[in-house]
Amino acid sequence: MESKNLTQTINPLYFLGSLALGTIGAAALNALKKASTKTTHSIFEENISASASAPQSPKKPMKKQDINKLIAKNANENELVKELKNLEEITCEIERVSNLAYDLKLQVLPLNVNPMLGNSNYRSVFGGEGFLPETAFVNHDCYILQYPNFGPNDLLSRTKRWLRSGPRKHLLFNPDEVKAGIVVVGGLLPGLNVIIRELTMCLFYNYKVQSIYGAKYGYNGIYNNEWIKLDPKLVKTIHHQGGCFLGTARSKFDGDMIIGELTKNGINQVYLIGGLGCMRSAQKLHTIIKERNLKISIVVIPKSIENEIPIIDKSFGFETAIEEAQNPLKAAYQETHSKRYSVGIVRLWGTHTGFLALNASLAFRSVNICLVPEFEFDLFGDKGLLQYVYQRLQHKGTCIIVVAEGTASSLRDCKINDKGRDASGNVKQGDIGQFLKNAILQFTREKGLNAEVKYIDPQYMIRAGKANSLDSKLCSQLAQNSIHASMAGFTGFAVGHVSNKTCMIPLNEMNSGDYANRITPSNISWQRLLAGTGQPSFLNDEQDI
């Protein structure tokens, strides 16, 4: 792909005259064009006035005082130039996403046409290039609203506008110079192999990138220089498997060492797949990259099996986890309904939030109690959990409990000891499922009831499976759109669905702490669950209404 740099643009007087007077007028003004002083057109400067004698209007203040001036061939035709200029206007309300054109303070912006742009009505899809019409590319000033629904007291100006993701007509990166690195951080999740495969396929076929590498076992692969050369033949069928083709691990973070290794190996596009900790580390990496003036873009594809990622609609793999959780719930149902005075307990993922436990319970429709980390409860007392389970066994004979793993921290009248911390520094909470089993057995026996409790912990079975069709489609969209944005030079952001549309969210917004994704009492799904189970709050000091 030829990269062209140009600092000369058409004189606005000549251009306007051509439009107004046609061919004759253009010829007449040609002398004026030749005699005029050669100028350069900055995409961050106001257009030259159509009339030199007209009074000059004051320039609008920019969002930044030290905006670097970028120049491009045919700036009026370069869609990337238009988009970058628009994002810097004071009137633009779209949340700004970093771009290497800003970070590197480029004086000349290359004009790289997207290889996927079709050249005619007939387009061959073989090889994955030259098959998209111009209407398929994202235009500048496109955004996604954080909240699409508005009531009488809501104002459109109060909601965030995220930059729309998708293929750009013009690119910052020349595909020939790209050397991409894919890194998976944290635990397993259904869909990881789909993303690895789609990143490889899109880079290779759609953008003709030949240098694609995957780091073995997360950041450890970068530290130890363990990279795998990826190509379509190698990853062709990995999406049919669970687990992670590249391997993943939790490890300590050393930003300087990571950037040093990336620079040494010539990696200039990094695709990180990870959760909240990964996004925090990615923001630190982006800061180091800017400080060192390096041409490296960094993108995060967020993942969380408990769906705790803020802002986005949901994490990939979450729908598969809900589906996989139905099998242990069926087993608990069959066990409890085959014996009298029987309790079934199923523990699911959810250290900080109970979205998986909530949605799995809603899908199963036969859960009697759902416990999540967001709401405290008492174990003992007349209104406590144990008394409620005992009374239900007396009247119904069975009870199915779904509990999120992080619910141990929500107990008000007793404490479950933690099990230390993992390699990333996260607290490993005690087993709430086993604790509840022992407590229920002891309590019912003291009451003279010979109850049985079956405890099922399917956590690792749920996260190790392959993605279902819904998550597979979501993974493909996230992978493709992360590449589209990175090729245009955007960096320091996470890609995700908001209002069912793919967009770019700056990492500083994701990590700000202003968008914590938690279940609230007013959550419609939580209210729907309470209406189905009829469970109380299990709080002894709650006042009866």
C-alpha positions in Angstrom: 0.0 0.0 0.0 1.5 3.3 -1.1 1.7 5.9 1.6 1.7 9.5 0.2 2.7 12.7 2.1 1.8 16.1 0.8 1.9 19.5 2.2 0.3 21.3 -0.8 -3.5 21.7 -1.1 -5.7 23.4 -3.6 -6.1 27.2 -3.2 -9.6 27.8 -1.8 -10.1 30.8 -4.1 -9.4 28.6 -7.1 -11.5 25.8 -5.8 -14.5 28.1 -5.1 -14.1 29.8 -8.5 -14.1 26.5 -10.2 -17.4 25.5 -8.6 -19.0 28.9 -9.3 -17.9 29.6 -12.9 -17.2 26.1 -14.4 -14.4 25.3 -16.7 -14.0 28.8 -18.1 -13.9 30.3 -14.7 -11.4 27.8 -13.6 -9.1 28.6 -16.5 -9.5 32.3 -15.8 -8.5 31.8 -12.2 -5.6 29.5 -13.0 -3.3 32.5 -13.1 -4.4 33.5 -9.7 -3.7 30.1 -8.4 -0.2 30.1 -9.9 0.5 33.6 -8.5 -0.7 32.9 -5.1 1.7 32.0 -2.3 2.0 28.3 -1.7 0.4 27.5 1.6 -0.1 24.4 3.8 -3.4 23.4 5.2 -3.5 22.3 8.8 -6.5 20.1 9.8 -6.7 21.9 13.2 -6.8 25.4 11.7 -9.9 27.3 10.4 -10.4 27.2 6.6 -9.0 30.2 4.8 -11.7 32.9 4.2 -13.3 32.8 0.8 -12.7 36.5 0.5 -9.4 38.2 1.5 -11.2 41.5 2.1 -13.9 40.0 4.4 -13.4 40.6 8.1 -11.7 37.8 9.9 -13.9 36.1 12.5 -12.2 35.1 15.7 -11.1 31.5 15.9 -13.0 29.2 18.3 -11.0 28.0 21.3 -9.7 24.5 21.1 -10.0 21.8 23.7 -6.2 21.8 24.0 -3.9 24.8 23.9 -1.0 23.0 22.3 -2.6 21.1 19.5 0.0 19.9 17.1 -0.7 20.8 13.5 -1.1 17.8 11.1 -0.9 18.1 7.4 -2.2 15.7 4.8 -2.5 15.4 1.1 -6.0 16.6 0.0 -7.0 17.3 3.6 -10.5 17.9 2.5 -10.7 14.4 1.1 -9.0 12.6 4.0 -11.8 11.3 6.2 -9.3 10.6 9.1 -8.2 14.2 9.0 -11.8 15.4 9.2 -12.5 13.1 12.1 -9.5 14.2 14.1 -10.2 17.8 13.5 -13.9 17.3 14.5 -12.9 15.6 17.8 -10.8 18.7 18.7 -13.5 21.3 18.1 -14.9 22.9 21.2 -18.4 22.2 20.0 -17.8 18.4 19.7 -19.4 16.5 22.5 -17.9 13.1 21.7 -15.6 11.7 24.4 -12.1 12.1 22.9 -10.1 9.0 22.2 -6.4 9.3 22.0 -4.8 9.0 18.5 -1.1 8.5 17.6 -1.4 11.5 15.4 -1.7 13.6 18.6 0.5 11.6 20.8 3.4 11.6 18.3 2.9 15.3 17.4 3.0 14.3 13.7 3.8 17.1 11.3 2.7 15.1 8.2 -0.3 12.8 8.2 0.0 9.9 5.6 -2.9 9.2 3.2 -3.3 5.4 3.5 -6.5 4.2 1.9 -8.2 1.3 3.6 -7.6 -1.9 1.6 -11.2 -2.9 2.1 -12.5 0.0 0.0 -14.1 -1.3 -3.2 -13.0 0.3 -6.4 -16.1 -0.4 -8.5 -19.5 -1.9 -8.4 -17.9 -5.3 -9.0 -16.0 -6.3 -6.0 -14.2 -9.6 -5.4 -14.4 -10.9 -1.9 -11.5 -13.3 -2.4 -8.7 -12.4 -0.2 -10.8 -10.1 2.0 -9.9 -6.8 0.4 -11.6 -4.3 -1.9 -15.1 -5.4 -1.1 -16.7 -2.5 0.9 -18.5 0.4 -0.6 -17.9 3.9 0.8 -21.2 3.8 2.6 -19.9 1.0 4.8 -17.2 3.2 6.4 -17.7 5.2 9.6 -18.0 8.9 8.9 -16.7 11.6 11.2 -19.0 12.9 14.0 -20.6 9.5 14.6 -21.2 8.5 18.2 -23.2 6.2 20.5 -25.2 7.5 23.4 -24.5 6.0 26.7 -28.2 6.0 27.6 -30.6 5.7 24.7 -33.8 6.1 26.7 -34.9 9.5 28.0 -37.7 10.5 30.4 -39.4 13.8 31.1 -36.6 14.9 33.4 -33.7 13.6 31.4 -31.5 15.9 29.2 -29.6 14.7 26.1 -26.7 16.9 27.1 -26.1 14.9 30.3 -25.4 11.6 28.7 -22.0 10.5 27.4 -21.3 10.2 23.7 -18.8 7.5 22.8 -16.9 7.5 19.5 -18.4 5.0 17.0 -16.3 2.1 16.1 -15.9 0.6 12.6 -13.7 0.7 9.5 -12.3 4.0 8.6 -11.8 5.0 4.9 -8.3 6.3 5.6 -5.7 4.9 8.0 -2.8 6.1 10.0 -0.9 2.8 9.8 0.4 1.5 6.5 -0.5 -2.2 6.8 3.0 -3.1 5.5 4.5 -1.6 8.7 2.2 -3.3 11.2 3.5 -5.9 13.6 0.7 -6.9 15.9 0.8 -8.6 19.3 -2.1 -10.4 21.0 -2.0 -10.9 24.8 -4.6 -12.6 27.0 -4.5 -11.6 30.6 -6.4 -13.1 33.6 -8.6 -16.1 33.8 -10.4 -18.2 31.2 -13.7 -17.2 29.6 -15.7 -18.7 26.7 -14.9 -16.9 23.5 -11.1 -16.2 23.9 -10.2 -18.5 21.0 -12.9 -16.8 18.8 -11.2 -13.4 19.5 -7.7 -14.7 18.8 -8.8 -16.3 15.6 -10.8 -13.2 14.4 -7.9 -10.8 15.2 -5.6 -13.0 13.1 -8.0 -13.4 10.2 -9.0 -9.8 10.0 -5.4 -8.5 10.2 -4.2 -11.0 7.7 -7.0 -11.0 5.1 -8.7 -7.6 5.4 -5.6 -5.5 6.1 -2.9 -7.7 4.6 -0.8 -7.7 7.8 1.8 -10.5 7.7 3.4 -10.1 11.1 1.0 -11.3 13.8 2.2 -12.7 17.1 0.6 -14.1 20.2 2.2 -13.9 23.7 2.2 -17.2 25.6 0.5 -17.1 29.1 -0.3 -13.4 29.2 2.3 -10.8 30.3 4.7 -13.7 31.1 5.0 -14.3 27.4 6.3 -10.7 27.0 8.6 -10.9 29.9 10.1 -14.2 28.7 10.0 -13.4 25.0 7.7 -16.3 24.3 5.8 -15.4 21.1 3.9 -17.6 18.6 3.7 -16.5 15.0 0.0 -16.6 14.1 -1.5 -17.2 10.7 -4.9 -18.3 9.3 -3.8 -21.9 8.9 -2.7 -22.1 12.6 -5.9 -20.6 14.1 -8.4 -21.8 11.5 -10.4 -24.1 13.9 -9.5 -23.0 17.4 -12.9 -21.3 17.8 -14.4 -24.7 18.1 -12.4 -25.3 21.3 -12.8 -24.0 24.8 -9.9 -22.7 26.9 -7.3 -20.4 25.5 -5.0 -21.2 22.5 -2.3 -18.9 23.7 -2.6 -19.7 27.3 -3.3 -17.2 30.0 -2.0 -16.4 33.5 -2.1 -13.9 36.4 1.2 -12.2 36.9 2.7 -9.1 38.3 2.8 -6.0 36.2 6.0 -4.3 35.1 5.1 -1.6 32.6 8.7 -0.5 31.8 9.8 -4.1 31.0 6.7 -4.7 28.9 7.3 -1.6 26.7 11.0 -2.4 26.5 10.2 -5.9 25.2 7.6 -4.6 22.7 10.0 -2.0 21.4 12.8 -4.6 21.1 10.5 -6.9 19.1 9.1 -4.2 16.9 5.5 -4.7 18.1 3.5 -1.5 17.2 -0.1 -2.7 17.7 -1.1 -4.5 21.0 -4.4 -6.2 21.5 -5.0 -6.9 25.1 -7.8 -9.2 26.2 -8.5 -8.9 29.9 -10.7 -7.5 32.8 -10.6 -4.6 35.1 -7.0 -5.1 36.1 -5.9 -5.4 32.5 -7.6 -2.1 31.7 -5.7 -0.4 34.5 -2.4 -1.8 33.4 -3.2 -0.9 29.8 -3.7 2.7 30.8 -0.3 2.7 32.5 1.2 1.3 29.3 -0.4 4.0 27.2 1.1 6.6 29.5 4.6 5.2 29.1 4.2 4.9 25.4 3.2 8.6 25.2 6.1 9.7 27.4 8.6 7.8 25.2 7.0 9.1 22.0 6.6 5.6 20.6 4.4 4.6 17.7 2.5 1.8 19.5 -1.3 1.6 19.7 -2.8 -0.3 22.6 -6.4 -1.6 22.6 -8.3 -3.6 25.2 -11.1 -6.0 24.5 -12.7 -6.3 28.0 -13.7 -9.6 29.5 -15.4 -10.7 32.7 -17.4 -13.9 33.3 -19.4 -12.1 36.0 -20.1 -9.1 33.7 -18.6 -6.5 36.0 -17.1 -4.4 33.2 -18.5 -0.8 33.5 -20.2 1.2 30.7 -20.6 -1.7 28.1 -23.8 -3.7 27.8 -22.1 -7.0 28.6 -18.9 -8.9 28.3 -18.3 -11.6 25.8 -18.7 -15.1 27.3 -21.4 -14.0 29.7 -24.3 -15.4 27.7 -22.4 -18.7 27.4 -21.8 -18.8 31.2 -25.6 -18.4 31.8 -26.3 -21.2 29.4 -23.6 -23.5 30.9 -24.9 -22.8 34.4 -28.2 -24.4 33.5 -26.8 -28.0 33.7 -25.7 -27.8 37.4 -29.0 -26.2 38.2 -30.8 -29.0 36.6 -28.7 -31.5 38.6 -29.5 -29.6 41.8 -33.2 -29.7 40.9 -33.3 -33.4 40.3 -31.4 -34.2 43.5 -33.6 -32.1 45.7 -36.8 -33.3 44.2 -35.8 -37.0 44.5 -35.6 -36.8 48.3 -37.6 -35.3 51.1 -36.2 -32.4 53.1 -33.4 -31.8 50.5 -31.5 -28.6 49.8 -29.4 -27.9 46.6 -26.7 -25.3 46.6 -25.0 -24.1 43.4 -22.1 -21.7 43.6 -21.4 -19.5 40.5 -18.8 -16.9 39.5 -19.2 -13.4 40.9 -16.6 -11.9 43.3 -17.9 -8.3 43.2 -21.3 -8.6 41.4 -24.0 -11.3 41.1 -25.1 -10.8 37.5 -24.3 -14.4 36.6 -26.2 -15.8 39.6 -29.1 -13.5 38.9 -29.4 -14.2 35.2 -28.8 -17.9 35.6 -31.6 -18.0 38.2 -34.0 -16.1 35.9 -33.3 -18.4 33.1 -33.8 -21.6 35.2 -37.1 -20.4 36.7 -37.0 -22.9 39.6 -34.6 -21.2 42.0 -35.9 -20.5 45.5 -33.1 -18.3 46.9 -30.5 -16.2 45.0 -27.7 -14.6 47.1 -25.4 -11.9 45.5 -22.6 -9.8 46.8 -24.5 -6.5 46.4 -26.9 -7.2 49.2 -26.1 -8.0 52.9 -28.0 -10.6 54.8 -28.1 -12.3 58.2 -27.5 -16.0 58.6 -29.1 -16.3 62.0 -32.2 -14.8 63.7 -35.9 -15.1 63.1 -35.6 -13.3 59.7 -32.3 -14.9 58.8 -31.5 -17.2 56.0 -31.3 -20.4 58.1 -34.7 -19.9 59.6 -36.2 -19.3 56.2 -34.7 -22.4 54.7 -35.9 -24.5 57.7 -39.5 -23.2 57.3 -39.5 -23.8 53.6 -38.3 -27.4 54.1 -41.2 -27.9 56.5 -43.8 -26.6 54.1 -42.3 -27.5 50.6 -39.7 -30.2 51.3 -37.1 -28.7 48.9 -35.0 -25.6 48.5 -32.6 -24.6 45.7 -30.1 -21.9 46.5 -27.9 -20.1 43.9 -25.0 -18.2 45.5 -22.3 -16.0 43.9 -18.8 -16.7 45.2 -18.3 -13.2 46.5 -21.4 -13.4 48.8 -19.1 -14.3 51.7 -18.4 -10.6 52.2 -22.1 -9.9 52.5 -22.7 -11.9 55.7 -23.5 -9.5 58.5 -23.5 -11.8 61.6 -20.5 -14.1 60.8 -17.3 -14.1 58.9 -15.7 -16.5 56.4 -11.9 -16.3 56.4 -10.2 -15.4 53.1 -7.7 -17.8 51.4 -5.0 -15.2 50.7 -4.4 -13.5 47.3 -3.7 -14.7 43.8 -0.7 -13.7 41.6 -2.5 -10.5 40.6 -3.1 -9.5 44.2 -6.9 -10.2 44.2 -8.4 -11.5 47.4 -9.4 -15.2 47.3 -12.6 -15.4 49.4 -13.6 -18.4 51.4 -16.0 -21.0 50.0 -19.5 -19.6 50.7 -21.1 -22.7 49.3 -19.5 -25.2 51.6 -20.0 -22.8 54.5 -23.8 -22.6 53.8 -24.0 -26.4 53.5 -22.5 -27.0 56.9 -24.5 -24.2 58.5 -27.8 -25.6 57.1 -27.1 -29.1 58.2 -26.2 -28.1 61.7 -29.2 -25.8 62.0 -31.8 -28.3 60.7 -30.4 -31.1 62.9 -30.7 -28.9 66.0 -34.3 -28.4 65.0 -34.8 -32.1 64.7 -35.1 -32.2 60.9 -33.0 -34.8 59.1 -32.3 -32.7 56.0 -29.8 -33.4 53.2 -27.7 -30.8 51.4 -26.2 -31.3 47.9 -23.5 -28.7 47.1 -22.4 -28.3 43.4 -19.5 -26.0 42.4 -19.4 -25.9 38.5 -17.3 -22.8 38.2 -14.4 -24.2 36.2 -16.7 -26.2 34.0 -18.5 -23.1 33.1 -15.5 -20.9 32.1 -13.6 -23.6 30.2 -16.2 -24.3 27.5 -16.4 -22.8 24.0 -18.5 -19.8 23.2 -22.1 -20.3 22.1 -23.4 -18.8 18.8 -24.4 -15.5 20.4 -21.1 -14.9 22.2 -19.2 -16.1 19.1 -20.8 -13.3 17.0 -20.1 -10.7 19.7 -16.4 -11.8 19.9 -16.0 -11.4 16.1 -17.5 -7.9 16.2 -15.2 -6.8 19.0 -12.1 -8.2 17.4 -12.8 -6.7 14.0 -13.7 -3.3 15.4 -10.6 -3.1 17.6 -8.5 -3.6 14.5 -10.4 -1.0 12.5 -9.7 1.6 15.2 -6.1 0.6 15.8 -5.3 0.9 12.1 -6.7 4.4 12.1 -4.2 5.3 14.9 -6.7 5.3 17.8 -5.1 4.0 21.1 -5.7 3.9 24.8 -9.3 2.7 24.6 -11.5 -0.3 25.2 -13.9 -1.6 22.6 -17.4 -2.7 23.6 -21.1 -2.7 22.9 -23.1 0.2 24.2 -26.8 0.2 23.4 -26.0 -2.7 21.2 -23.6 -0.7 19.0 -19.8 -1.0 19.0 -17.9 2.0 20.2 -14.5 3.2 21.6 -14.4 4.1 25.3 -11.2 5.8 26.6 -9.4 3.8 29.3 -9.4 6.8 31.7 -13.2 6.6 31.6 -13.3 2.9 32.1 -10.9 3.2 35.1 -12.5 6.3 36.6 -14.7 4.4 39.1 -17.7 6.5 38.0 -19.4 3.6 36.2 -19.4 0.7 38.6 -21.5 -2.1 37.2 -23.5 -3.5 40.2 -27.0 -4.8 40.9 -29.1 -2.2 42.6 -32.5 -2.6 44.4 -34.2 -0.8 41.5 -32.6 -3.1 38.9 -35.6 -4.5 36.9 -34.0 -8.0 36.6 -33.5 -8.1 40.4 -37.1 -7.1 40.9 -38.2 -9.7 38.5 -36.2 -12.3 40.4 -37.7 -11.3 43.8 -41.2 -11.6 42.2 -40.4 -15.1 41.1 -38.7 -16.5 44.2 -40.6 -14.6 46.8 -37.4 -14.4 49.0 -37.2 -11.8 51.7 -34.2 -9.6 52.5 -32.9 -11.9 55.3 -32.3 -8.8 57.5 -33.4 -9.1 61.1 -33.6 -5.4 61.6 -35.7 -4.7 58.5 -39.0 -3.1 59.5 -42.2 -4.7 58.3 -44.5 -2.6 56.2 
